[in-house]
Amino acid sequence: MLNTRMTVIIRELMKTETPVTSEYLAKVLDVTSRTVRNDIKELESIVANFGGSIKSIRGTGYQLLVHDDQLFRHLLQEITDKDKEKDGDIPTLPEERVHYLLTRLLFAEGYVKLEDMADELFISRSTIQNDLRDVKDIFSKYGIKLDKRPNFGLKVMGEEFQLRLCMAEHIFKNVDTEEIEASTLYSEESLNIIRKIIIEQIKVHHIVLSDIGLNNLVIHIAIAFNRIKNQKYITLYPKDLMNLKDQKQYQVAEEIVVELEKELGVNFPETEVAYITIHLLGTKMITELHLNVNEIQGMIEQTIYQTVNKMLETIDKELQLNIKDDQELFVALCLHLKPAIHRLRYGIDLPNPLLDDIKSKYPHAFQAAIIAGMVLKRELEVDIHENELGYLALHLGAAMENKKLANQSKKCMIVCASGVGSARLLASKIQSKFGSKVEIIGTTDYYKINQIPFHNIDFLISTIPISLNLPLPVIHVNTILGGSDLEKIEKLLLDGGKPKFKYIREELVFLQKDFETREEVLQFLADQAQALGLVNEQFLPSVFERETFSPTSYGNFVAIPHPISPLTDTTFWAICTLQKPIEWGDKRVQFVCLLNVEKDSTEELQVMYDQLVKIIDNSQLVQQLIKCKTYKEFTAVFQKE
């Protein structure tokens, strides 16, 4: 009835209240618009049976209408049930095929023929070779290679520890162990036994595990159990084994193993106890978040204490966030890093189901996390994964939000031509209406306007029209404030008052380009900015360095690349739209906004980041911007947002 493409189409139609074009759906599914139109024809009759309809609006797109909520829920339930049964389906989307091939190769006993896998997936030899390129890229991150033998096929070659990490991170990524159904690899019974034993032991030893941490540990032990049954064991250097035996977590791992051997009937050798110890070291052992900085020093190694200090100092220096004296943040980062460093040293990547949302909704906090990651790499010589950066960004983002709440008031100055009395009356009325939201730092006459400290205030309120081009918003009001005057001030306080086109300049907007790679786009935009004297030769290497930490593609065909730390004298965007989507990390991109933030800037940039988030979130807006052929069209679409 419903194929995979149809369920994706329904999800996309449900995401937005505005119509969705067939071109957009074709890009999401990586098929032609014609295929989408055929799918929608079939979908129309299915949806009609469940109290809904798909409205086609000429030149605008498709819109899902629900006429009977109760009946339509049955269709949603069917889609949910289909997702749960998906393992029995033949993978159709490229990422599904890659997942299938990873699983097939990692769990194969010997060599697997290319032709056999192509037949299993009902795809051509050339398609499977394309998919295998992605598979090889994933394997290379773990030092795993594909051995190819004529007439035999392909076989994975790598260290057992790395093979298991790859299995955990790609085959069971973001999977809840309570939802893994019985399969040839894991019976529901064995998963329940493993979960029960872990929960009992962490209670006895007062270990605190998040749901994600517990889930991760269950999956790793389940993989170990399966591999040991097949005589596939972890090997460790004697020195590493001795170091792990000295850790208190080794004793916990031994007790877990005693229970596992009893319940599962499999013998866990010493190195496998060490393997469980490694995963326990990567879990949070402490819950006291209300400790002060002095108390934390006795619990945390000096290296972590010093590294967190350097992290916060560097973030403040690079991004001017003023968070280095936040004691709560300092303690939270110290407690987070203690287990995180063990995870990083052993290459364990704790899943982060919030990662995409953190990257797209809190780009400023994620940028701060990347700077923290650079300090971590420099000081402790560990490579930080994207998921781990996401967890750091959560801590940093919370501190930034707290700082924002503390500095919520907007500073303004009143320009009044009627004298001190009327200016004071105006100030009193504004203060009584908006309270702590507005701080009036003074009044001035029109002729003294050039003496105003613009860098110190957010906006002007003036009783006379000001035609000068000033670097901040001006609200023109009546001396005796009326309702519409108050509304103008209210609106500015809500949206920050920054003009929409403050960061866009015509000479840096390039539409409908035919580039085919991320590198081409970035080289072109950097060259254009350099030709205008806005960036120097250090700029492009810094942008590429930022991409190595985590791709700046945020979904919805949008990428917002930027240097690893601010390098320019002004804050501006360089925009490029593409005729066809290009690969950018694990996503496809057609709208690129090269973001440049002024170095040592004291300007509040949250409004700018909010504008970017609005673009990322609005698929219809992005598609309209991509279609624009002139700057005039582009700004007209942008203005409507």
Secondary structure as GFF3:
##gff-version 3
##sequence-region A 1 641
A	DSSP	alpha_helix	4	15	.	.	.	ID=ss1
A	DSSP	alpha_helix	22	29	.	.	.	ID=ss2
A	DSSP	alpha_helix	33	48	.	.	.	ID=ss3
A	DSSP	beta_strand	52	57	.	.	.	ID=ss4
A	DSSP	beta_strand	61	66	.	.	.	ID=ss5
A	DSSP	alpha_helix	69	84	.	.	.	ID=ss6
A	DSSP	three_ten_helix	86	88	.	.	.	ID=ss7
A	DSSP	alpha_helix	94	106	.	.	.	ID=ss8
A	DSSP	alpha_helix	114	121	.	.	.	ID=ss9
A	DSSP	alpha_helix	125	140	.	.	.	ID=ss10
A	DSSP	beta_strand	145	149	.	.	.	ID=ss11
A	DSSP	beta_strand	153	157	.	.	.	ID=ss12
A	DSSP	alpha_helix	160	166	.	.	.	ID=ss13
A	DSSP	pi_helix	167	171	.	.	.	ID=ss14
A	DSSP	three_ten_helix	177	179	.	.	.	ID=ss15
A	DSSP	alpha_helix	188	204	.	.	.	ID=ss16
A	DSSP	alpha_helix	211	229	.	.	.	ID=ss17
A	DSSP	alpha_helix	238	245	.	.	.	ID=ss18
A	DSSP	alpha_helix	248	264	.	.	.	ID=ss19
A	DSSP	alpha_helix	270	281	.	.	.	ID=ss20
A	DSSP	alpha_helix	293	297	.	.	.	ID=ss21
A	DSSP	alpha_helix	302	319	.	.	.	ID=ss22
A	DSSP	alpha_helix	327	346	.	.	.	ID=ss23
A	DSSP	alpha_helix	355	361	.	.	.	ID=ss24
A	DSSP	alpha_helix	363	380	.	.	.	ID=ss25
A	DSSP	alpha_helix	386	406	.	.	.	ID=ss26
A	DSSP	beta_strand	410	415	.	.	.	ID=ss27
A	DSSP	alpha_helix	420	434	.	.	.	ID=ss28
A	DSSP	three_ten_helix	435	437	.	.	.	ID=ss29
A	DSSP	beta_strand	438	444	.	.	.	ID=ss30
A	DSSP	three_ten_helix	446	451	.	.	.	ID=ss31
A	DSSP	three_ten_helix	454	456	.	.	.	ID=ss32
A	DSSP	beta_strand	459	462	.	.	.	ID=ss33
A	DSSP	beta_strand	474	476	.	.	.	ID=ss34
A	DSSP	alpha_helix	483	495	.	.	.	ID=ss35
A	DSSP	three_ten_helix	506	508	.	.	.	ID=ss36
A	DSSP	beta_strand	509	513	.	.	.	ID=ss37
A	DSSP	alpha_helix	518	531	.	.	.	ID=ss38
A	DSSP	alpha_helix	539	549	.	.	.	ID=ss39
A	DSSP	beta_strand	558	559	.	.	.	ID=ss40
A	DSSP	beta_strand	572	584	.	.	.	ID=ss41
A	DSSP	beta_strand	587	596	.	.	.	ID=ss42
A	DSSP	alpha_helix	606	617	.	.	.	ID=ss43
A	DSSP	alpha_helix	619	627	.	.	.	ID=ss44
A	DSSP	alpha_helix	631	640	.	.	.	ID=ss45
###
